[in-house]
């Protein structure tokens, strides 16, 4: 699965950022529709899990295969 995701994401930072955001928007939209029409109720999936996925999903997809830089403060 990780290899498939790495193939989808471009190496250019700007394109990678927008691809990560776009994929997250599509998946979160589908989760929202599933929560409303599939499950049929407004609850934890809609108000807690979907916003959590929006924040974590785009961050994880953008930061995948990137090194953490050591920053000195002060």
C-alpha positions as CSV (number, residue, x, y, z in Angstrom):
1,X,0.0,0.0,0.0
2,X,2.8,2.4,0.9
3,X,4.5,1.8,-2.5
4,X,1.3,2.6,-4.3
5,X,0.9,5.9,-2.3
6,X,4.5,6.8,-3.0
7,X,3.9,6.2,-6.8
8,X,0.8,8.5,-6.7
9,X,2.5,11.4,-4.9
10,X,4.8,13.6,-7.0
11,X,8.3,14.5,-5.9
12,X,7.8,18.3,-6.4
13,X,6.9,19.9,-3.1
14,X,4.2,22.1,-4.5
15,X,2.5,19.4,-6.5
16,X,2.9,16.9,-3.6
17,X,1.1,19.4,-1.2
18,X,-1.8,19.9,-3.5
19,X,-2.1,16.2,-4.3
20,X,-2.1,15.4,-0.6
21,X,-4.8,18.0,0.1
22,X,-6.9,16.8,-2.9
23,X,-6.8,13.1,-1.9
24,X,-7.7,14.1,1.7
25,X,-10.6,16.2,0.5
26,X,-12.0,13.4,-1.7
27,X,-11.7,10.7,1.0
28,X,-13.1,12.9,3.7
29,X,-16.0,13.8,1.4
30,X,-16.7,10.1,0.9
31,X,-16.5,9.5,4.6
32,X,-18.9,12.3,5.2
33,X,-21.4,11.0,2.7
34,X,-21.1,7.5,4.1
35,X,-21.6,8.8,7.6
36,X,-24.8,10.7,6.6
37,X,-26.4,8.4,4.1
38,X,-24.7,5.0,4.8
39,X,-24.9,4.9,8.6
40,X,-27.8,7.3,8.7
41,X,-26.8,9.3,11.8
42,X,-24.7,12.2,12.7
43,X,-22.3,11.1,15.3
44,X,-18.7,10.3,16.3
45,X,-17.8,9.3,12.7
46,X,-18.9,12.7,11.3
47,X,-17.9,15.1,14.0
48,X,-14.7,13.5,15.4
49,X,-13.2,11.0,13.0
50,X,-13.6,13.0,9.8
51,X,-12.0,16.2,11.1
52,X,-9.2,14.1,12.6
53,X,-8.6,12.4,9.3
54,X,-8.6,15.7,7.5
55,X,-5.8,17.0,9.6
56,X,-3.8,13.8,9.9
57,X,-4.3,12.6,6.3
58,X,-2.9,15.6,4.5
59,X,0.0,15.9,6.9
60,X,1.0,12.3,6.7
61,X,0.7,12.2,2.9
62,X,2.7,15.4,2.4
63,X,5.4,14.3,4.9
64,X,5.7,10.7,3.7
65,X,9.3,10.0,2.7
66,X,10.6,13.3,3.9
67,X,13.4,13.7,6.4
68,X,12.8,15.6,9.6
69,X,15.2,18.6,9.7
70,X,17.0,19.5,12.8
71,X,16.3,23.1,13.7
72,X,18.3,25.0,16.3
73,X,16.3,27.6,18.3
74,X,18.0,30.7,19.7
